[in-house]
Amino acid sequence: MKKNFHLGLLPRILIAIVLGIVFGLFLPRPAVRLFVTFNSIFSNLLQFLIPLIIIGLVTPAISDIGKGAGRLLLITVLIAYCDTVFAGLLSYGTSVSVFPKLIGGNTGHEVAEGFENLEPYFTINIPPMVDVMSALVFAFLLGLGMAFFGSKGLKNLASEFKDIIVRAIEVVIIPLLPVYIFGIFLSMTHTGQAMHVIKVFISIIGVIFALHILLLVFQYCLAGGIVKRNPFKLLGRMLPAYFTALGTSSSAATIPVTLDCTRKNGVSEEIAGFTVPLCATIHLSGSCLKITACAVALMMMKGMPFDFWMFLGFIMMLGVMMVAAPGVPGGAIMAALGVLAAMLGFGEQEQALMIALYITMDNFGTACNVTGDGAIALVIDKLFHHER
């Protein structure tokens, strides 16, 4: 029997970037404008979907956390959230210190100007039904209300709406992303800016990978201090989960391996069975670190003003959005697009570059998330047995 060959999202994105650069060198301006037209329509569709993605994903996530308001659950969620916010702050501090030397001061304005010179032949305006912050507040209100009143009808409706949104991401957004990324790099190559952007991307990827390793060492030193055991031995036992996540790029697919590694670190069966599946959904410190670093880099490249307080609010909100990220490749960046637009002012090109840069490192972020779940399990196990 012939086995169907499936090319993952990361290879498709990388192929799209390479083809965009190659075709941008010789395609005539009218042909490039065709892809600029597609990108304009796709961007409008994306802007329409972002508030719906927030409502569809955040509402059931808040409802599920609120409904199971046991102490163990609340402590786990709080630790996961705090670790995610810490990862974002670590990323911000490192980025503002290191990136200016890598990026320089004259890239972004030229990229922006070159991109704006290529106009679409036409566009289809699809205004969002609500803005991002309204969608977020509505999702919180509805999710908490569902948890408090235990409304099965609303719960089923929210669950079905989430399925529709996840399906839209899987069937419409994700398959078209490579074409969208191709159009962005085609346009930038045509205006002579793509190679500089690629060089900056490569430098940023190296820094972010180093930050992932630093974050994992910190997490296990902290957990090792709490449980009074060697942190490097604890981290070493989690390496099978790290490399499995690196290969699958899926926290959910790595759960069985993460569970096995966590048990080998001495975490009790019941705590491992509770924390690992939960943290696979709500603990995305590696993803938060990556999105924050990419956002800082792009704002520097584009010459956009920012400060610590802007990013503090962004990181705290991003931590909430990471709880709602769906388990599909690139799901975290899809959930984060609304906050990037509302709080940092990211437009079409910035969002496209964020998607490309994020998905290029998706495996490393997932591996960091999954491995960090083992550290949280150790802390929760210590607290649980201490209370018993």
Buried (B, 14 or more C-beta within 10 A) or exposed (E): EEEEEEEBBBEBBBBBBEBBBEBBEEBEEEEBBBBBBBBBBBBBBBBBBBBBBBBBBBBBBBBBBBBEEEEBBEBBBEBBBEBBBBBBBBBBBBBBEBBEEBBEEEBBEBBBEBBEEBEBEEBEEBEBEBBBBBBBEBBBEBBBBBBEEEBEEBBEBBBEBBEEBBEBBBEBBBEBBBBBBBBBBBBBBBBEBBEBBBEBBEBBBEBBBEBBEEBBEBBBBBBBEBBEBEBEEBBEBBEBBBBBBBEBBBBEBBBEBBBBBBBBBBBBEEBBBBBBBBBBBBBBBBBBBBBBBBBBBBBBBBBBEBEEEBBBEBBBBBBBBBBBBBEBBBBBBBBBBBBBBBBBBBBBBBBBBBBBBBBBBBBBBBBBBBBBBBBBBBBBBBBBEEEE
